[in-house]
Amino acid sequence: MEQIKTGTTTLGLVCKDGVILAADNRATAGHFIARKDVEKVVQINDNIAVTTAGSVSDIQMFIKLFRAELKLKSMKTNRVVNVKEASNFAARLCYENARQYFPTMTHLLIGGFDNTGAKIYEVDIDGCMLDVKDYVSTGSGSILVYGVLENVYKESMTVKEAEDLAVKSISAAMQRDSGSGNGITVMVITKDTLKKTVQKKVSGNFV
């Protein structure tokens, strides 16, 4: 278990007109900073993205399978896959893998916008799926993120306000959590757009 421990900070915010996903850009192996440019917020299709935490090889394989399965389902049904359907598939995959002799280690936040509105689901490494109504954070820096979100988050926040809060929250984690750092990736998902804002290098404090 010591070999698969990783440090990171991810978060998801539901706001008035969309969803914000964000994460830092550092990958660690124990106390060693393995990479400084890892993008942990990944677009899956035109309306869904995920944040990733865990074993890099497991994440890479999961993303490939996840994208392929959602594309296949969309082709079979001739419609856009909604966020809950996608999250259910991810949860089933994690559930099955967690019960293998060598389980996969992935912790996901799945966010998107569909005909039911803006949605975020948290999928744990054991296959547990939770519907997030407001905000959620994972990883070694999450306790610091929650300290910011508990005081500032409002359901009525605009997309711009939520994006700024996401940057502020990840920045707070980067100041004190050694497993988080080197930059921030923010994904903004609304009814009409799915776009990524990347700050590859961070020096100083966003707060």
C-alpha positions in Angstrom: 0.0 0.0 0.0 2.9 2.4 0.6 3.9 2.1 -3.1 0.5 3.2 -4.4 0.0 6.2 -2.2 -0.2 9.4 -4.2 -0.6 13.0 -3.3 -3.0 15.3 -5.3 -5.8 17.7 -5.0 -9.0 17.6 -7.1 -12.3 19.3 -6.8 -15.7 19.7 -8.4 -18.2 22.5 -8.1 -21.8 22.7 -9.2 -22.8 26.3 -9.9 -25.8 28.1 -11.3 -25.0 27.5 -15.0 -22.6 24.6 -15.1 -19.9 22.5 -13.5 -16.3 23.3 -12.6 -13.6 20.5 -12.3 -10.1 21.4 -11.2 -6.8 19.8 -10.1 -3.2 20.5 -9.5 -0.5 19.3 -11.9 2.0 17.4 -9.7 2.5 13.6 -9.7 4.3 12.1 -6.7 5.9 8.8 -5.8 6.1 8.8 -2.1 8.1 12.0 -1.2 9.5 12.3 -4.7 8.0 14.7 -7.2 7.8 12.4 -10.3 6.2 14.9 -12.8 5.3 18.6 -12.7 3.0 18.7 -15.8 0.4 16.1 -15.3 -3.1 17.0 -16.4 -5.5 15.3 -14.0 -8.7 16.8 -15.6 -9.5 14.9 -18.7 -12.2 15.5 -21.3 -14.2 12.3 -22.1 -16.6 13.5 -24.8 -18.4 16.7 -25.7 -20.3 17.0 -22.4 -18.4 15.0 -19.8 -15.0 15.3 -18.1 -13.3 13.7 -15.2 -10.7 14.4 -12.5 -8.3 11.6 -11.8 -6.4 10.4 -8.8 -4.6 7.2 -8.1 -2.2 4.9 -10.0 -1.1 6.4 -13.3 -1.3 3.1 -15.3 -4.8 2.3 -13.9 -6.0 5.8 -14.8 -4.6 5.6 -18.3 -6.3 2.3 -19.0 -9.6 3.5 -17.4 -9.7 6.6 -19.5 -9.2 4.6 -22.7 -11.9 2.1 -21.8 -14.3 4.8 -20.5 -14.1 6.9 -23.7 -14.5 3.9 -25.9 -17.5 2.5 -24.0 -19.3 5.9 -23.9 -18.7 6.4 -27.7 -20.0 2.9 -28.4 -23.2 3.5 -26.3 -23.8 6.8 -28.0 -23.5 5.2 -31.4 -25.9 2.4 -30.4 -28.5 4.6 -28.9 -28.1 7.6 -31.3 -28.0 10.0 -28.5 -25.7 11.8 -26.1 -24.9 9.7 -23.0 -26.0 11.5 -19.8 -23.7 12.0 -16.8 -25.5 9.6 -14.6 -25.2 6.8 -17.1 -21.5 7.5 -17.6 -20.9 7.5 -13.8 -22.8 4.3 -13.3 -20.5 2.6 -15.9 -17.4 4.0 -14.2 -18.7 2.8 -10.8 -19.3 -0.7 -12.1 -15.9 -0.8 -13.6 -14.2 0.3 -10.3 -16.4 -2.1 -8.3 -15.4 -5.1 -10.4 -11.7 -4.1 -10.5 -11.6 -3.5 -6.7 -12.4 -7.2 -6.2 -9.6 -8.6 -8.3 -6.4 -10.0 -6.8 -4.6 -6.9 -8.1 -7.2 -4.2 -7.9 -7.1 -0.9 -9.8 -6.6 2.3 -7.9 -8.6 5.2 -9.3 -10.7 7.9 -7.6 -12.8 9.9 -10.0 -15.0 13.0 -10.1 -17.2 12.9 -13.1 -18.8 16.1 -14.2 -20.9 17.2 -17.1 -24.0 18.9 -18.5 -26.9 17.0 -20.0 -30.7 17.3 -20.5 -31.1 17.2 -16.7 -28.7 20.0 -16.0 -25.2 20.3 -14.4 -24.1 17.1 -12.6 -21.1 15.8 -10.6 -20.7 12.3 -9.4 -17.9 11.0 -7.1 -16.7 7.5 -7.9 -14.5 5.9 -5.3 -11.9 3.2 -5.8 -14.3 0.5 -4.5 -17.1 1.4 -6.9 -19.1 3.7 -4.6 -21.0 6.4 -6.5 -22.2 9.5 -4.9 -24.3 12.3 -6.4 -22.7 15.7 -5.5 -25.2 18.5 -5.1 -22.7 21.3 -4.3 -19.0 20.6 -4.1 -16.5 17.8 -3.5 -12.7 17.5 -3.2 -10.4 14.4 -3.1 -6.7 13.8 -2.5 -4.1 14.7 0.1 -4.9 18.4 -0.2 -8.7 18.1 0.1 -8.9 19.1 3.7 -7.4 22.4 2.8 -9.8 22.8 -0.1 -12.8 22.2 2.1 -11.6 24.9 4.5 -12.0 27.4 1.6 -15.2 26.0 0.1 -17.1 25.8 3.4 -16.7 29.5 3.9 -17.1 30.8 0.3 -19.2 28.5 -1.8 -22.8 29.6 -2.8 -25.3 27.7 -4.9 -26.0 30.9 -6.8 -22.4 31.4 -8.0 -21.9 32.2 -11.6 -19.5 30.1 -13.7 -16.8 32.8 -13.5 -17.2 33.1 -9.7 -17.0 29.3 -9.4 -13.9 29.1 -11.7 -12.2 31.8 -9.5 -13.1 29.8 -6.4 -11.7 26.6 -7.8 -8.4 28.3 -8.5 -8.3 29.8 -5.0 -9.1 26.5 -3.4 -6.5 24.4 -5.3 -4.0 27.2 -4.6 -4.7 26.9 -0.8 -3.9 23.2 -1.0 -0.7 23.8 -2.9 0.6 26.2 -0.3 0.6 23.5 2.5 0.3 20.0 0.9 3.5 18.7 -0.5 1.7 16.2 -2.8 0.0 19.1 -4.7 1.6 21.8 -6.8 3.2 23.0 -10.0 0.1 24.3 -11.6 -3.7 24.2 -11.9 -6.0 22.8 -14.5 -9.6 24.0 -14.6 -12.4 22.6 -16.8 -15.5 24.6 -17.3 -18.6 22.7 -18.5 -21.8 24.5 -19.4 -24.8 23.8 -21.7 -22.9 25.2 -24.7 -19.2 24.7 -24.0 -16.6 22.5 -22.5 -13.3 24.3 -22.2 -10.1 24.0 -20.3 -8.0 26.7 -18.6 -4.5 25.6 -17.8 -1.9 27.5 -15.7 1.1 25.3 -16.3 3.4 27.1 -13.8 2.5 28.6 -10.5 4.6 30.9 -8.5 3.2 32.9 -5.6 -0.3 32.8 -4.2 -3.7 33.0 -5.9 -5.5 33.7 -2.7 
